[in-house]
Amino acid sequence: MKNKVKITRMELSITQEQLAKKVGATRQTIGLIEKGEYNPSLHLCMTIAKELGKTLDELFWEVE
C-alpha cells in the first residue's frame, strides 16, 4: 500500500519514534507502514492522519 506518511512526517520534522509514541504504535510499525509493508487498521490510520494534520485521503488514498 502506497502512502504519504513518511513524506508528511518528514515535512513536520517528526521522527518515527515520536510519531509512534503519539499514536500508540511501535517505531517498527511506523517504518513498515511507511514502506507499504504493513496495512494498519482503520483506527490507526485515522490516528496517524489526525496526528499529522491530514485527512485519510491525503495520506492513504491511491490514485491510479
Phi and psi restraints in degrees (value plus and minus 20) as a CYANA .aco file:
   2 LYS   PHI    -101.8   -61.8
   2 LYS   PSI     125.8   165.8
   3 ASN   PHI    -175.4  -135.4
   3 ASN   PSI     152.6   192.6
   4 LYS   PHI    -133.0   -93.0
   4 LYS   PSI       5.1    45.1
   5 VAL   PHI     -83.6   -43.6
   5 VAL   PSI     -68.9   -28.9
   6 LYS   PHI     -82.1   -42.1
   6 LYS   PSI     -66.4   -26.4
   7 ILE   PHI     -79.7   -39.7
   7 ILE   PSI     -67.1   -27.1
   8 THR   PHI     -85.2   -45.2
   8 THR   PSI     -63.9   -23.9
   9 ARG   PHI     -80.0   -40.0
   9 ARG   PSI     -63.8   -23.8
  10 MET   PHI     -87.8   -47.8
  10 MET   PSI     -56.4   -16.4
  11 GLU   PHI     -81.6   -41.6
  11 GLU   PSI     -51.5   -11.5
  12 LEU   PHI    -110.9   -70.9
  12 LEU   PSI     -17.5    22.5
  13 SER   PHI      36.0    76.0
  13 SER   PSI      24.5    64.5
  14 ILE   PHI    -131.3   -91.3
  14 ILE   PSI     115.3   155.3
  15 THR   PHI    -100.8   -60.8
  15 THR   PSI     143.9   183.9
  16 GLN   PHI     -79.0   -39.0
  16 GLN   PSI     -61.5   -21.5
  17 GLU   PHI     -81.2   -41.2
  17 GLU   PSI     -64.0   -24.0
  18 GLN   PHI     -83.7   -43.7
  18 GLN   PSI     -65.4   -25.4
  19 LEU   PHI     -83.6   -43.6
  19 LEU   PSI     -62.7   -22.7
  20 ALA   PHI     -78.1   -38.1
  20 ALA   PSI     -65.8   -25.8
  21 LYS   PHI     -82.6   -42.6
  21 LYS   PSI     -59.7   -19.7
  22 LYS   PHI     -89.0   -49.0
  22 LYS   PSI     -49.3    -9.3
  23 VAL   PHI    -125.4   -85.4
  23 VAL   PSI     -18.8    21.2
  24 GLY   PHI      55.2    95.2
  24 GLY   PSI      16.7    56.7
  25 ALA   PHI    -147.5  -107.5
  25 ALA   PSI     157.5   197.5
  26 THR   PHI    -114.4   -74.4
  26 THR   PSI     140.2   180.2
  27 ARG   PHI     -80.1   -40.1
  27 ARG   PSI     -58.0   -18.0
  28 GLN   PHI     -82.7   -42.7
  28 GLN   PSI     -60.2   -20.2
  29 THR   PHI     -83.0   -43.0
  29 THR   PSI     -64.5   -24.5
  30 ILE   PHI     -80.3   -40.3
  30 ILE   PSI     -63.4   -23.4
  31 GLY   PHI     -80.5   -40.5
  31 GLY   PSI     -62.5   -22.5
  32 LEU   PHI     -87.7   -47.7
  32 LEU   PSI     -57.8   -17.8
  33 ILE   PHI     -82.4   -42.4
  33 ILE   PSI     -65.7   -25.7
  34 GLU   PHI     -82.3   -42.3
  34 GLU   PSI     -54.1   -14.1
  35 LYS   PHI    -103.5   -63.5
  35 LYS   PSI     -26.2    13.8
  36 GLY   PHI      57.2    97.2
  36 GLY   PSI       1.0    41.0
  37 GLU   PHI    -121.7   -81.7
  37 GLU   PSI     -18.9    21.1
  38 TYR   PHI    -163.0  -123.0
  38 TYR   PSI     110.1   150.1
  39 ASN   PHI    -117.4   -77.4
  39 ASN   PSI      86.3   126.3
  40 PRO   PHI     -92.1   -52.1
  40 PRO   PSI     140.9   180.9
  41 SER   PHI     -86.4   -46.4
  41 SER   PSI     141.2   181.2
  42 LEU   PHI     -79.3   -39.3
  42 LEU   PSI     -60.0   -20.0
  43 HIS   PHI     -80.3   -40.3
  43 HIS   PSI     -65.2   -25.2
  44 LEU   PHI     -86.5   -46.5
  44 LEU   PSI     -59.5   -19.5
  45 CYS   PHI     -78.5   -38.5
  45 CYS   PSI     -65.8   -25.8
  46 MET   PHI     -84.7   -44.7
  46 MET   PSI     -59.5   -19.5
  47 THR   PHI     -85.3   -45.3
  47 THR   PSI     -64.1   -24.1
  48 ILE   PHI     -82.9   -42.9
  48 ILE   PSI     -66.2   -26.2
  49 ALA   PHI     -78.9   -38.9
  49 ALA   PSI     -65.4   -25.4
  50 LYS   PHI     -82.4   -42.4
  50 LYS   PSI     -64.4   -24.4
  51 GLU   PHI     -83.9   -43.9
  51 GLU   PSI     -54.3   -14.3
  52 LEU   PHI    -110.8   -70.8
  52 LEU   PSI     -20.7    19.3
  53 GLY   PHI      51.2    91.2
  53 GLY   PSI      12.2    52.2
  54 LYS   PHI    -146.6  -106.6
  54 LYS   PSI     147.0   187.0
  55 THR   PHI    -110.1   -70.1
  55 THR   PSI     145.2   185.2
  56 LEU   PHI     -78.2   -38.2
  56 LEU   PSI     -62.2   -22.2
  57 ASP   PHI     -80.1   -40.1
  57 ASP   PSI     -62.6   -22.6
  58 GLU   PHI     -84.7   -44.7
  58 GLU   PSI     -53.6   -13.6
  59 LEU   PHI    -113.1   -73.1
  59 LEU   PSI     -58.3   -18.3
  60 PHE   PHI    -139.1   -99.1
  60 PHE   PSI     -32.4     7.6
  61 TRP   PHI     -93.8   -53.8
  61 TRP   PSI     110.6   150.6
  62 GLU   PHI    -115.5   -75.5
  62 GLU   PSI     104.6   144.6
  63 VAL   PHI    -125.6   -85.6
  63 VAL   PSI     107.2   147.2
